[in-house]
Each structure stands twice: as C-alpha cells, then as structure tokens.
Amino acid sequence: MFLALIVTIMGFLFQITSTQWMFQIFAIGLVLTAEGLNSAIEAVADFIHPDYHVKIGHIKDIAAGSVFFAAVIASIIGLIIYVPYFVLLLEPLFV
C-alpha cells in the first residue's frame, strides 16, 4: 500500500498521461487482488488443515508466487512509466 501511495503521488507530480494512469491503476489493482486472493487461499488452507502438511505448503507457495509475479509485472509497468520522467529530470546533471 505504501508504494501504491508513493507512485500515485509521483503520478501527480510528473503529470502522467491518462493512459499511464490507466496502467498504473491496473498495476496497483493487480497486486492488491493477488494479495487478497493469496490471503483467502491461505485462510482456507489453514481452516481445512490447521497443522503442517506438505501439500498445503505447496498450495500456499503457489499462491505466494502469484503475488510475486503480480509485483514483478507491476514493477515493469512502473519502470516503463517513470524511467523517462526520471531521465528528463536528471538529464541536466549529466550534460
């Protein structure tokens, strides 16, 4: 949530385009949705089998992996949006 707030503030500061806003909101929503589904899967798995079980562990690992994948995709989207703005911002320092 903290990073979502930071990139939202950056979006206002850099005045990103409406298309970039669309992708940024999609990326934030993707990660939050994956986190919610991961939490639900873990809660159901713990309810079904409260003790440690290898298969439950694999299920939780797969759910956590989907969150990681969503975060990687969101990071790539963020880089595509913000790297050009940072290059323009830092360009005077290197000329």
C-alpha positions as CSV (number, residue, x, y, z in Angstrom):
1,M,0.0,0.0,0.0
2,F,2.9,2.4,0.8
3,L,4.4,2.0,-2.7
4,A,1.0,2.5,-4.2
5,L,0.7,5.8,-2.4
6,I,4.2,6.8,-3.4
7,V,3.6,6.1,-7.2
8,T,0.2,7.8,-7.0
9,I,1.9,11.0,-5.6
10,M,4.6,10.7,-8.3
11,G,1.9,10.4,-10.9
12,F,0.5,13.8,-9.8
13,L,4.0,15.4,-9.6
14,F,5.1,14.2,-13.0
15,Q,1.6,14.8,-14.5
16,I,1.5,11.4,-16.2
17,T,-0.9,10.9,-19.1
18,S,-4.4,9.3,-18.8
19,T,-3.1,6.1,-20.4
20,Q,-0.3,5.9,-17.9
21,W,-2.8,6.4,-15.1
22,M,-4.8,3.6,-16.5
23,F,-1.8,1.2,-16.5
24,Q,-0.7,2.4,-13.1
25,I,-4.2,1.8,-11.6
26,F,-4.2,-1.6,-13.3
27,A,-0.8,-2.5,-11.8
28,I,-1.9,-1.4,-8.3
29,G,-5.2,-3.3,-8.6
30,L,-3.4,-6.4,-9.9
31,V,-1.1,-6.6,-6.8
32,L,-3.9,-5.9,-4.4
33,T,-6.1,-8.5,-6.0
34,A,-3.3,-11.1,-5.9
35,E,-2.6,-10.2,-2.2
36,G,-6.3,-10.6,-1.4
37,L,-6.6,-14.0,-3.2
38,N,-3.4,-15.2,-1.5
39,S,-4.8,-14.3,1.9
40,A,-8.0,-16.1,1.1
41,I,-6.3,-19.2,-0.1
42,E,-4.0,-19.3,3.0
43,A,-7.0,-18.8,5.3
44,V,-9.0,-21.6,3.6
45,A,-5.9,-23.9,3.7
46,D,-5.4,-23.2,7.4
47,F,-9.1,-23.9,8.0
48,I,-9.0,-27.2,6.2
49,H,-5.8,-28.4,7.7
50,P,-4.5,-26.3,10.6
51,D,-1.4,-28.5,11.1
52,Y,1.5,-28.5,8.8
53,H,1.0,-30.6,5.6
54,V,3.3,-30.7,2.6
55,K,0.5,-30.3,0.0
56,I,-0.9,-27.3,2.0
57,G,2.6,-25.8,2.0
58,H,2.8,-26.2,-1.8
59,I,-0.6,-24.6,-2.2
60,K,0.5,-21.6,-0.1
61,D,3.8,-21.4,-2.1
62,I,1.9,-21.2,-5.4
63,A,-0.4,-18.5,-4.0
64,A,2.5,-16.5,-2.8
65,G,4.2,-17.0,-6.2
66,S,1.3,-15.4,-7.9
67,V,1.7,-12.3,-5.7
68,F,5.4,-12.2,-6.6
69,F,4.5,-12.5,-10.3
70,A,2.0,-9.7,-10.0
71,A,4.5,-7.5,-8.2
72,V,7.1,-8.1,-10.9
73,I,4.6,-7.1,-13.6
74,A,3.6,-4.0,-11.6
75,S,7.3,-3.1,-11.3
76,I,7.8,-3.4,-15.0
77,I,4.8,-1.2,-15.7
78,G,6.1,1.3,-13.1
79,L,9.6,1.4,-14.8
80,I,8.0,1.9,-18.2
81,I,6.0,4.8,-16.9
82,Y,8.6,6.6,-14.7
83,V,12.0,5.9,-16.2
84,P,11.5,8.5,-19.0
85,Y,10.4,11.1,-16.4
86,F,13.5,10.5,-14.2
87,V,15.8,10.6,-17.3
88,L,14.3,14.0,-18.2
89,L,14.6,15.2,-14.6
90,L,18.3,14.1,-14.2
91,E,19.4,15.0,-17.7
92,P,20.7,18.5,-16.8
93,L,23.1,16.8,-14.3
94,F,24.8,14.8,-17.0
95,V,25.1,17.5,-19.7
